[in-house]
Amino acid sequence: MKTYTNVKDLGNLQDAVKEALEVKKNRYAYKHLGENKTLLMVFFNSSLRTRLSTQKAGMNLGMNTFVLDINQGAWQLETERGVVMDGDKPEHILEAIPVMGCYCDIIGVRAFAKFESKAYDYGETVINQFIRYSGKPVFSMEAATGHPLQAFADLITIEEYKAAARPKVVLTWAPHPKALPQAVPNSFADFMNEADVDFVITHPHGYELDGKFVRGARVEYDQIKAFEGADFVYAKNWAAYQDPNYGKILSDDRSWTVSGRQMALTNNARFMHCLPVRRNMIVTDEVIESPRSIVIPEAANREISAQVVIKRMLENL
């Protein structure tokens, strides 16, 4: 594996999940792979779970790991070509990336959507420059349009907690005070469409996701109908994708907040969220604190998803 940005990079998904569950049984079994190897994690945006889980995954594999926070303790980087650099960014990413590549063996990159240009965001401008110019294997720690480490951890969690061979999984939009990227729902849809689940996406009109991620999933605009018989409910906010409203908030309808009212319609569903979560906006206290909430085991599996990806990259160095 040279890059990891979407579900296809994992190859056979059943094999990947099986490998993840084996890694989870013994996190240090492959420590020899990372001996004298270095993992560089580059953050253009804030992080808690991604930073800790990915660094831990690298350490489990015996790697030296270090973090570069572009916003603190590093030069501000210009990311676009053709600009006159007379502002507050003294270094261009096209020089910075190959320099970073000199100091490590594998690079993880986190760079969110800016919502300034849909073409810039959906062209995955930042991470693709790392892939092109670093000379090293590169994986996404959340990019403008996808968060494949999170989605892989989500799938591992569903596999661990499912009671039915083919569970019904519902991805539901929920309100939020800020405009959030489509990265998490995009990747969750990307993975669920390849997994053996009955997948449904529910959201208000105007919040349709990019068709390349939705694919054959059923889209239901009635949240109540979507929740009926669900085995897993995954709540997430995202801003509008479709033009001319890209990056905008179109609704703050609190009736979409996941509460006991909706969960009562499910098949005693497990509640999931990538975290951090805005309580009583995305989900009520009673739901996220209930015994059916698996947000903490889900977060713990971020270490496992990252470790499988890094392990595969080390095996191909």
N, C-alpha and C positions, 0 to 999 in steps of 0.2 A: 504493500500500500504506500503510495507516494503522496496522495492527497486525501483529505476527508472533509467533504462539504455537503454530502447528501446520502440518502439511503443506498443508492446504487454502489457507492464506494465500498460498502461492507460485503458485497457479493451475496451469497446465500444467507438470507436473514435468519433462518432457523439455525444454521451453523453458528452464526454470530452470537445469537442468544445462548446457545449451548455453551459456547466458549466463555461467554460472560459469566454464566453460572458456575463453571469450573474455576475460573479465575477468582470468583468470590469465595470459594471454598478454601483457597490458599493463595492469598494476595502476593506472597513472596516467592512463589515457585519459579518465577522467571526473572529473579533479581540479577542473574548473570547477564541477561541481555543488555542491561543498561550500564554495565560496568565501564567506567571511563567515557561515558557518553553524556552529552549535555542537552537539556531541554530548556529552550527559551520561550517564555510566555509573554506576549506583547499585548498590552491592554490600552486601547483608545477610550475605553469606557469603564465605569465602575463595575465591581464584581465582589461577590461573597462566596457563593457555592462554587462557581466556575474556578475561581482562583485557588481556593483551598483544595477542592476535589482533584483538580488536574495536577497541582503540585504534589499532592499526596500520591497520586497514581504514578507519576514519574519517580518518586522516591521508592515506592513499592517495587519498581522495576530496576532499582539500583542506580538511577540517573542522578547527576548533578542537575539541580533545577534552579533557575533564577527568573525573576520577574522584571520586566521593563514597563513602567507606567508612563505612558507618553504625556500625561497631563501633570505629572509630579516628578521632578527629578530628571527630566529628559528635555531635549530641545523640542519645541513645537514643530510638527512636521507638516509641510505642504504636501497635499496628495494629488493635486491636479497638474496636468501638463500645461505649458504655454503661459503660465501666470508670471507677472513681474513680481518678484519676491521682495517687495518694499514694505511689507507689513510686519506682523509679530511672529512670523514663522521663518526662522533662520536656516532651516535645513529641509531639503526635499527628500521625500520618501524613496526616490529612485537611487539616491546615494546611500541613504540610511539602511535600506533593506539588504543590499549585498554586504555591507559592513556587519550587520547583525548575523548574516549567514556565516561569516568568518569565525564566529565565536561559539557556534553550537552545532548540534547534529539534527535536531528536529525543532520546528517552530510552531507554536500555537498562537493564533491571532484572534482578538476580540475587537470588533469594530461595528457599531450599530448603524442603522439607517439614519441619514441626516434629515430626510423629508424635505430637502431643498430641490432635489431633482430625482424623479422616478427612474430615469435612465441611468443615472449615476448609482443609485441604490441597487436596482435590479440588475445592473451590470456587474455587481459585486466588485467595484473598482479597487477597493483597498486590498482585500484578501487575494484577489487575482494578481495583483502586483507582487505580493509576497511569493505566490506560486511561481510566477514568471521569473523573478529577479533574485530570489534568495539562494537558489541552487540547493535547497534542502527540502525534505518532506515538510508539508504544511498541513495543519488541520485547523478547522474552524472551532473557536471557543464561543461562538455566536457572531454571525456576520449580519449584513444588512437585511438579508431575506431568509436566513435559516439558522437554526440552532440544533445541529444534528447530534451533538453530545447529549443535550437534554432529551431529545426525542428517542434516542437509543436507550437512555436510562428509563424513560417512560415505558418503553416496550418491555424492558427487563422486568420492571415492576408489575406490569399487567400480567406477564407470564407467571410471576411468583404468586399473584393473588387471585388469579382467575379461578372460578368455580365451574365454569362451562367450557367445553372444548372451543366453542366459537362465541365469545362474549360480545354483547352489544356495547360499543364504546361511543360516547357522545362528546364531541367538542362543542362547548357553548361559549359564545361571546358573553361578556359581562361588562357593566359600565366601569369607567375609570376617569379620574379628573384630568389626566394628561393623555396626549396622543402617543400611543405605543406602536412600535414596529410590528409587522406581520411575521417576524422571524420564527417565533415559537409555534404559532398555529400552522404556519407553512410546513415546518419540519414535522410537527406531529401528524399532519395530514399525509405528508410524504411517507412516513413510516407506517401509519395505520393502513394506508392503501395497499401496502405490500405485505402486511401481516394477515393472519387468518382471523379476522374480526369482522363483525357487522358494524360498519363505521357510518356515523351520521354527524353532520355539521349543522349547527343551528345558530342563527344570528338575525338581527333585524335587516330589513332591506337596505341596501347601500353598503353593506359590509362584506360583499362577496370577495373571496380570495382569488388569487391568480389561478387560472384553470389548470396550469401544469402541476399544481399541488393538489387541487381538489380532485382532479381526474374523475374516477367513477363513483366517488362518495355521494351519498344521498344528502342533499341540502334541504333543510326544513326550516321555514321561517316562523313556525309556531313552536316556541320553546317547550311548551307543555306537552305537545304531541311528541316532540323529539325525545323527551325524558322517559316516556312510557316504556317500561321494561328494560331500562338501561342497567348494565352491570358495572360500568365505569362512567363517571362524569368528570370531564376535564374542563375546567373553567379557565378562560383567558380573555383579556381585552386585546383588541387591536384597532388601529385607526383604519380609515377607508383606504382601499387599494385602487379602486376604479377612478379614472379621470372623469371630471376635473376636480375631484375631491380628495386626491391622493394625500395621505398624511393628516387628514382632518377628522375631527370628532363630529359625528352626525347625530348622535343620540346620547343622552345620559339617563335613559329610562331605567329607573331603579327596580322595576318589576323583573328585570333580567338578572338581578342579583341572586345567586344560588342560595336558596334557603330551604328550610324543612318542607315548605309548601311544594317545591318542585321535587325534592328528593323522595317525598312520600309516593310519588308516581313510579319510581324506579323499582328495579328488582333488588332492593336493599343495596344500592350501588355503592361502590367505593368512590370517594371524592379525591380528585387529583388537581394539583396546581404546581407550576414550576418554581414558585416563590421568587422574589418577595411578593406578598399578596396584601392588597388593601382590604382589610377586614370591613365588613358591612358595606362594601362597594362591590367587590367581586363575589364575596361569600360571607354569610353570616357567621358569627361566633359559634353558634350551635352546630353548624355543619362542619366547620374546619376543626372543631374540638371533639367531634363525635368519634366513637370507636371505628367508624367506617372511613374516616379520613386517613389517607396514607401518604400525606405530603412529606413527612419526615423520612420514611423508608425510600420514597421516590428520590428525595434529595441525596440520601446516602448512596443510592445507586449511581449518582453522577461520578463517583470515584471509579466504579466498575466500568462504566461505559468509556471513560477516558483511558482507563488502563488497557482495555482491549485494543483501542485504536492505536495507542502509543506502542503497545507490544507488537502489533502487526507491522508498524513502521520500523521498529528496531529489527525485526526479523528480516526486513528487506533492505537494510543498509548494506 
